[in-house]
C-alpha cells in the first residue's frame, strides 16, 4: 500500500516540476555510481540505469522477427543509445514461456551476424549478452561483449560461473523456476519472496567466491511465477537490497501487465511504465526495457521525487 501511495504522490507532483529543472544537464537527481570491473578495467555506470532490449530472434514474445538485418539492428541500437540507454542487452534465444529449444550453433549464428558490426559502430557502448550457455558467453565476450546476463542464474550450465570469472566481466544472475519450455506450468512456492531471495543469495555468494567482482541480481519476473507471485515480488523488491548487490528488473510488456489490464504486449507500454515507477520506488537499480525513451522519463521523475 505504501508503494501505491508513493506512486500516486509521484504522479500528483509531476505538474510542479519546472521545465528548466527537468531538463538539467545532470540526467538524474537521485544518483549513485556503480563501478564495473570489465576485463581488467574499471568503468562507472550511473544508476538507476536503463538497459535496452535487442532481440535477435524470430520468436520473442513482443518484437521477435522485427530485427532481421544488420541495418535494422544498427538503427535500433543507435536509437536506444540516443534516447539514453546505459546498456544494450543482446539476445538470440527466446526465453518466452513455452519457447522451443534453440541449438548452440543457431544461437551463436544469430549473434555472430550482428555483433562485429555493433562493436565497430558503437565502440563505447556497454553490451550484455543474454545467454545461459558458457560457450556462447565466452565467444561473445571475446568479440566485444562487456556483461553476461544469465536467465538461469548458472543453473542450466555448471561452467557459467567459472567461465565468467575467467573472462573478468560482470554477471547478471536471474531466478527462474524450471526451463522456458515448462516454467509456467503451475509454478508453486511456499514463500516466493524468501525462496527467490535465498536462491539469489546463494548464487551471488558462489559467484563472488569464484572471483566475479560484479554480480547483479534479477528476481525473474514472469520466469516460473504466477501473476500473484510476480506482484508479491514487486511489493517486496526492497527486501533484496539486504543482499548488497544491484537489482535489475525485467517488467517490460510482460503478462503481469497484460493480465491485469486485459491487453496484449503491443499495447502494454503504459502499464509497463507504471511498473517501472513502482520498481524504482522500491529499490530497483536497472530497468531492462523495450522502450528506452519512456523508461528514461520514469527514471528522471522517480529520481527527482526521491531527491533529498
N, C-alpha and C positions, 0 to 999 in steps of 0.2 A: 504493500500500500504506500509506503514511504517513497518508493521509486516512482510510482504513478503520480503522486503529489508533486514530486520534484520535476517530473516531465511537464505537468500542467503549468507549474510555475515558470519553467523554462520557456514554454510557448507563449505565455502571457507577457513575458519580459522582452520578447523579440522586438516589439514595436518601439521600445525605449532605447534601442541601440542606434546611435547616430552613425550615419553613413561613413564619415571620415574616420571614426573609431573602428568600424567594422572592417575597413579596407587598409588598415595599417600595414606597414611593411612586414612586421612580425605576424606570421600567419596565426599563431595560437597564443592565447593569453594565459593558458594553464599548461605549462610546457616543461618537459624534462628531456634529458638526452640519454639514450641507451647506447652504450659503447659496444659495438660489434667487433669480434675478432674474426677476420676473414683472411685466411691463407697467410698468416703471419703479420697482417697489418691491422690497424685499428681504424674503425670508421664509426662516426656517430650517426645515430638515427633519432630524429625528433619524434617523440611520442606524446599524445596519440598520433598514430601513423595510419595511413591508408594503403592497403595492398590491392592493386588492380588484378582481376582475374582474366587470364587469357587462355581460353580453351582451344587446344589444337586437335579437338576430337570431333567426330561426326555425330555423336550421340549424347552430348552433355544435356542436362535437364532443361537449361534455359537457352543457350546460344550455340548448341552443337551444330557444326557444319557451316557456320557463317564465315569462319576464317579459313578459307581454303586456298589461299595463295600467299606468296611472300609479300606482295604488295599490300594485301588486305591486313596481314598481321603487323607489318611495319606501321601502317596507318593507324591501326588500333592502339598500338603501344605508344606511338607519338602523341595521339590524342590523350591517352591516360596520363602520360608524363606532363603534358602541357596543362592538364587540369589539376595537377598537383600530386599525383600518385608518388608515394615514397618508395614503393616496392612493386614489382610486377611478378606475378606467380604464373608460371607456365605449366600446363597440364596436358598430358597426352593419353590419359587413361581415365575414362569416365567412371566416376565412383557414385553415380546416382543409384538410388535403390533399384535392385533388380538388374543392374548393368551386367552385360556379358563379359566374359574373360577376354583380355587382350594379351597377345603374346609379347614377350620381352622385345623381340625383333620388331614387331609392329609399333610398339610404344616408342622405341628409340628412333625408328624411321620417321615418325611424325615430328619428333623433337629435332632431329638432325637436319631436317629440311629447312627449319627456320632459325635455329639458334645461332649459327655463324653470322647470319645477316643482322640479327638483333644486337649481338655483341659489337659488331662493326659499326652499326648505325648509332647505337646508344652506349658508348664506352663507359659512361659514368653512372649508368643506371644500375640499380640493385635488382638482380633477377633471382627468383627462387624457383626450384623445380618441385612440382607436386608429384611425388612418386613414393611407392613403398618398396621399391627394388634397389638394393645397394649397388648393383651393376649399373643401373640407369643413373643413379645419383653420382657415381664415380665418373662416368663418361660426361655427364652434364657439367659437373664442377670443373673438370679438366678442360671443357670447352668454353668456360666463362661464367657459369652459374656461381652465385655467392652464398646461397642458403638452400638447405634441403628441408622440404615440407613433407613429412611422412604421416599420412592419414591413419596408419595403423599403430603409430607410436612404437614402431620397431617390432611389432608382433608378427607381421607377415614375412619378415626376412631377418633371421637372427644375426646376420652380418651387418645390418644397417648401422648400428651404433659404433662398431669398430671402424667401419668404413668412413663415417662422418668424422670420427676422431682423427683418423689418418689424413683426411682431406683438410682438416683445420678450418671448418666453416660452421656457422650456427645451424642449429637443428630445431625445427618445429615439430613437437610431439602432440599428436591428437588422440583423443579417446574414441574408439569405435568398438561397438559390441558386435562380434561376428564379422562377416565379409560383405562387401557391397551387394552381392547376389542374394543374401539372405538376412541382412541386418535388420530389416523392418518387419520380419516375420514374428510378430508378437514379442517384442523386447520386454524383459521384466527385470526389476531391481527391487531389493529390499529398501534401499535408500539411494536414489540415483545421485544425489549430490555427494554423499560420502563415498560411494563406490567410484565415481569418476575422479574425485579428489585423491583418493588412495592410489588409484592407478597412475595418475599423473605424477604424484609424489614419488612413487617407486621408480617410475621410468626416468624422471628428471635426476634422481639420485644416482641411478645406474649410469646415465649419460655423463654426468659430471665425474663419476669415478673412472669412466673411460677416458676422460680428458677433454670432453667437449665444453668449451668455455661459455658459450651462449646457448641456453635452452629456452625456447618459447613454448608455452603450453596452450592448447586448444581443447576445450571441453567436448567438441564434436557435435554441435547441434545438428540433428537430423540423421546422425550416424548410429543406428541402433537405439533410437529413442522414440517414444510416443510423443504426441502433442503435449501431454501433461508433463512428461519428463523434460522436454525442451524448455517449457516455461518455468518449471521448478529450478532448473539450472540457471536460467537467466535471472530469476529473482534472487538467487543465492550466488551469483557470479563473484561477488566480492570475497566470498569465503576462500576462493582460490588464491587471493593475494597473500595469504599466510604462507604459501609455498615459495614466495620471494623470487618468482620468475615472471617475465612479461606474459600477459594474457592476450591471445588472439581469438577473435570470434568470427565465424562464418555464418552469417544470418541471411545474406542477400538472396531475396526472391525465393526462399525455401518454403516448404509446405507448412511450416509453422506460421507463416504469413497467410498463405492461401486457404488453409483450412479454417482459420478464424474469420477471414473476410469473404470466403466463398468466391475466390478469384483464381486466376492462373498466374504462372510465373511472369508472363509478359506484361501483366497488369499489377505487379506487386511492388512497384517502386516506392509508393507512398508508405505502404506497410513496412517495407524494409527500412525506410528512413526512421520510422518510429522505433523499431527495434534497435537500430544503431544508436539512437539517442539514449535509450534505456540502458544499453550495454555500456556506453561511455560513462553514464552517471553511476553505473555500478562497478566501475573499475577496469573496463577493457582498455588495453593499450594499443591494439592493432585491429582495424576493421578490414576484413577481406571481402571485397565488393565487386559487383559487376559495373556499378555506376559511380565512377570516381568523383565527378563534379558534385553530385548531390551529397556524397559521403564527406567530402571536404567541407561543405557548408554545415553539416551536422557537427563536425569536429570544431569548427570555428565557434558556433553558437554554444555548444556544450562546454567548451573550454572557457569562453567568456563568462558563462553562467557560473562556473566553478572558481573563477579567479578570486584572489584574496581581496 
